Amino acid sequence: MKKYGAEFFGTFWLVLGGCGSAIFAAAFPDVGIGLLGVSLAFGLTVLTMAFAIGHISGCHLNPAVSIGLWAGGRFSGNQLLPYIVAQVLGAVAAGGVLYLIASGKAGFDVSTGFASNGYGEHSPGGYSLLAALVTEIVMTMMFLVVILGATDKLAPQGFAPIPIGLCLTLIHLVSIPITNTSVNPARSTGVAVFVGGWAIAQLWLFWLAPIVGGLLGAAIYRFIGSDED
């Protein structure tokens, strides 16, 4: 239960910090942090939590990561479903906190986005479903390659949170204009349930693509990675 609790609170922090930065600070008058700031916020949530709970649960914070680690031979299948449930619940709890805070401002309209992921007319840059699908698959694939490589037995020990957090930052720098960046089904679900409508209708892509990407990343690292795994 400690592992599941760690995943709950870790994913809570990821959504609270990452999506919170997008909702409240990205375009704040005159001193907005912009896309660079939001990208750093997501990377920092993973970096900080990896040091805080990595020794407890492995700090997956993401169903696609858990599935990719399982496919890569790093994670037990009998813990897969409880991890995913804990991650989604943590994300939804954070979405609820963000909703309570955001609704405290006059004129708040959750339907305008609330940091949800989308394609077509709901893509920040108007990118198509296919563009969103390819982006989410490839970005998650590379995320898993970095995670598996950084946590390899032959990699320098104790430093894995740094490249993993920086990788997530880089992923956001590239893909926020395309999909608002998911690479994490729990993150997408955590805010989509409060937006409803279009966000729920498009949520399938932000489960399917990251999971496919996670499986591909695991397959790639099994091919190129250490024989010690």
N, C-alpha and C positions, 0 to 999 in steps of 0.2 A: 504493500500500500504506500510505502514511502516513495517508491519509484513513481507510482501513478500520481501521487500528490505533487512531486517535483515537476512532472510533465504538465500538470494542471497549472501550477503557478508560473512555470517557465513560459508556457504559451500565453498565459494571461499577460505577462510582462511584454512579450513580443508584440502582441496586438495593442496593448495599452500604449507602449512607447512608440512603436512604428506607425500604427494607424492614427494614434493621438497626435503625433507630429504633423501628419498629413492634414488632419481635420482642423487643428487649432493653430498651427504655426507656419505652415507652408507659405501662405499668402497673407499673413498678418500685416496690417497696414504699416508700410515703411520699413519694417524690420523682419519681414518674412524670411524663413530659412530656405525656401525654394526646394527644387528637386534634389539638390546636393545635400541639403540638411535632412530631408526625409530619408534619403538613401543611407546617410550616416546613422540616422536614428535606428533604422532596421538592423543595420550591421552591429550597432552597439548593444542592442537588446540581446542578440545571440552571443556576442563576445562576453558580455557581463554574466549572462546566465550559464554559459558554458563553464566559466570558472566557478560559479556559485553552485551549480547542481550537476555538473558533468560527472562528478564522482558518485553521485547518487543514482541517476537514471540514464546517464549518457547524453542528456540534453538534446533530445531529438526535436521537440517542439513542432513537429510537422509530420503528418501521416505519410507524405511522400518520402521523407527521410527514413522513417521507421521501416517502410516497405522496402526501400532501397538497401538499407542495412541488412534486412532479413535476406533479400535476394543476394547480397554480397557475402553472406555467411557470417555476418557480425552480430546477428540478433536472433533471439529465439522466437519461433513462430507462435508459441503459446502465449506470448506477451503482446502480440501485435494488436489484437482487438482492444484490450484494456488501455494500451498506450494511446491508440487513436481516439478512443472515447474520452480519455482524460484531456487530450490536446484540444479536441473540439469543444468540450465543456469549458475549458480555460479560456479559449478564444471567445466564446459566446458571453462568458462572464465579463471579460474585458470590454466587449462590444456594448454590454449593458451599462457599464460604468461610463464609457464614452458617451453613450446616448443620454444618460442622466446629466452629464456635464454640459454637453452641447445644447440640450434642450433648455438650458438656463439662460440662453441668449435670445432676445426678441428677434423674430423673423427666421428662426432655425427651420430648415426644411430638409428632412432626412432623405427625401426622394432625389435630391440633387447629387447624391453620390455617397457621402459618408465613408469615403476611402474604399468603396467597393471596387471590385475588379470587373472589367467589361470589355466587350468588343463591339465593332460596328459603331453605332451612334453613341454607345456608352464607353468607347475607348477614348482616353484623353486626347489622342491624336487622330481619331477617326479610322483606326486600322481595322481591317476585315477579320472575320472569324478565322480564316486560314492563317493570317499573319499572327493572330493571337495564339492559335494552337501551336504553330511552329516555335514561336518565342518561348512559350511556357514549357514545352517539351525540351528544347535545347538548353534553356537556362537551368532547369532543374537537373538535367543530365550532367551539366558541368558542375553544378553544386554538389552532386553526389560524388563525382570524381574527386573533387577537392576534399570533401569530408572523409572519404575512404582513404585517400592518400595521406592527409594530415594526421589521421589516427592510426595509420599503419604501424605495426610493431617496429619497423625499421626507420620510421620517421623520427625526427628530434622529439623527445618526450617533453610534455608540459606546455608546448606552444600551440597546440591544435586550435584553440579558440581564436587565435589571432588570424590565421589565414581563412578560417571558416567565416568569421565575422566580416573580414574584408571582402571575401568572395560575395557574400550576400549584399554588401554595399555596392560592389561593382555591378551585380545583377540588376539592382534597382536603378543605377545610373543609366544603364542601357534600356531597360524595359518599362519604366514608369510611363513614358509617353504612349506605349503600345497597349498595355493592359492594366496599368496602375500597379503592376507587378504582384503576382501571387506567389508562384513556386511553392505554395503551401495551402492545401485545401482547408485546413483549420482556420488560418488567417482569413481566407476568403469567406468562409461560413460565418465567422464571428461577427462580421459587420453586415453581411448580406441579409441575415435573418431580421435585422432591424429596418433595412431598406425595403425588403419585400419586392413584389412586382418584378421588374426587369432584372434585378440583382439575383433573385432566386431562379428566374428563368434561364439565366446565363451561367449559373453556378456549376452546372455539369462540366463545363469546359475546364474549370479551375479545380476540379477533382481529377478528371480524366488525364489532362495533359501533364500535370506534375507527377502523377503516379507512373505514367508511361515514361516520362523523363527519368524518374528515379530508378526504374527497372533497367533502362538503357545505360544509365551511369554505372550501375552495379555491374552490368555485363562488361562494360568497357574496362572497369578497374580490375575485374577478375582476369581479363586478358593481359593488361599491361602491368598489373601491380605485383606486389611482393609474393613470392611463393611461401612466405611464412604464415599467410592468413589461413 
